[in-house]
């Protein structure tokens, strides 16, 4: 009497199996586009985003796909790369730098954008406010005035009698004015005279350093720039040649031979960006996710460079360093 029921159940199972397999195969795979400023070889911190996503349960090839796009140190590449990601209809765009975030903003007002290492996002027109971003952008923003003041203070600890400091700036870098204003405000508060020098290319760097040395500046603050980052080894060589201590925004510059850097921990920022990506993929709107500021900052000092410059780094400064390159 129960035979017809068993047959019916088997038939139903066989009929449903292909549909279950098809549903599993067509399960949505989230697509995340990443705009990187440099190259994969020099962008280790941004790969921390991948680690952060993995910690949140995302596995590439299973439930997420990452589309990497690299500007290779050329600002003019960002608009085309952002347009590519929009055409791919990615679910979220992660923009690692200020110019990348601005290019993504121009490319789309609908696809969510997560900022990474962006200076003063309010002043740069990326969000309406930190608490209520509005629009389609959120993520992490660096507090420019406070950090600019810290870099100036560190340079003064190395050369306490300094009265004149040069600022190396790339005028083609979007958002550089916010960094410059923060540095100028810190200099006024400290009674330091600033001299601003611009460099858009490797050739202009040679001329800028020659002029800075002639002006007898006691050190150089290097403002954030995709182009200057790409030329960090050249900057380090010129700084040693002209015996000029440098204070930069990211650890890769002292690793390349500059004197020191102070800034947000890039791997920490990239991992935190994964949190925003996860929230958005689960339905949150960027406008409702407050912009965060980095919580971990690091001081890196290159002692090889200090010795080459004939500088004696105060023990108190070395004691505060997160990394000392010997």
C-alpha positions, 0 to 999 in steps of 0.5 A: 500500500505504501509503494506508490508513495515511495515511488512518488517521493523518489520521482519528486527527489529526482525532479528537484535535484537538477533545480537544487544543483542549478540554484547552487551554481547560480548562487550570487557571487559578489563582485568588488572592484579595487582601484589601487594607486601603484602596482601589485608589487608595491601595494602589499597593504591593499592586499590586506583587504583580501585578508579582511574579507576572508576573515569575514567569510568571503572566499574568492571564487566561491562567494566573492570576486575581486577585480583589481585595477592598478594606476601604476603611479599615473593619476591620468589612469584613474578615470578610465580604470573607474569607468571599467569597473562601472561597466563591469557592474561591480557591487562595490568599488574600493578606492585606496587613494584620494584621486581614486575615490574622486575618479570613482565618484565622477564615474558613478553616483549609484554604485557604493564606494568605500574609501581607504587612505583618503585625506580629509574626505569632507574638504575634498568633497567626497562626503557631506560629513563624517557622521552622515556621508550622504550619497554613495561613498563611505569608508575611512578618512585621515584627519589631515590637520592633526597628522600634518602637525605631527609630521612637522613636530617629528622633524623638529625633534630631529632638528630642534633649532630649525626655522625653515622647512620645505614642503614637497608637493605634487600640484596634480594630486587631487586633494593636496590642498587639504594636506597643504593647509594642514601643514601650513596651520601647524607651521604657523602654530610652531613659528616655522617658515614654510617654503612650498616646492612643486614636483610633478615628475622625476625630472622636476624632483631634481630641480626642486631638491636643488632649489630647496638646498639653495634656499637652505631649508633644514628639512622636507615634509613630503605631502601624500601623492601617487606620483611622489610615492612612485618616485620614492627611491629617487626622492630618498637618493636626492635627500641624502645627496643634499643632506636633507632630512625628510618626513613622509606620510607612509612607511614605504618612503623610509623603507626606500631610504627617506628618513622617517614617516608618520601616518595611518597603518595602511594594512590596518586601514585596508582590513577595516575597509573590508568591514564596510564592503561586508556591510554594503554587500549585506544591504547597508547603504553608504549614506547610513555608514559613518566615515571612520578615522584610522585608529592605528598610526605608526612612526618609522625611522630609517637609521641608515639614512640618519647616519648618512645625513650625520643626524643623531636621533633622540632616544626619546624619538627612537623609543616611540618608533614602531619600526627602526630600520637599521 
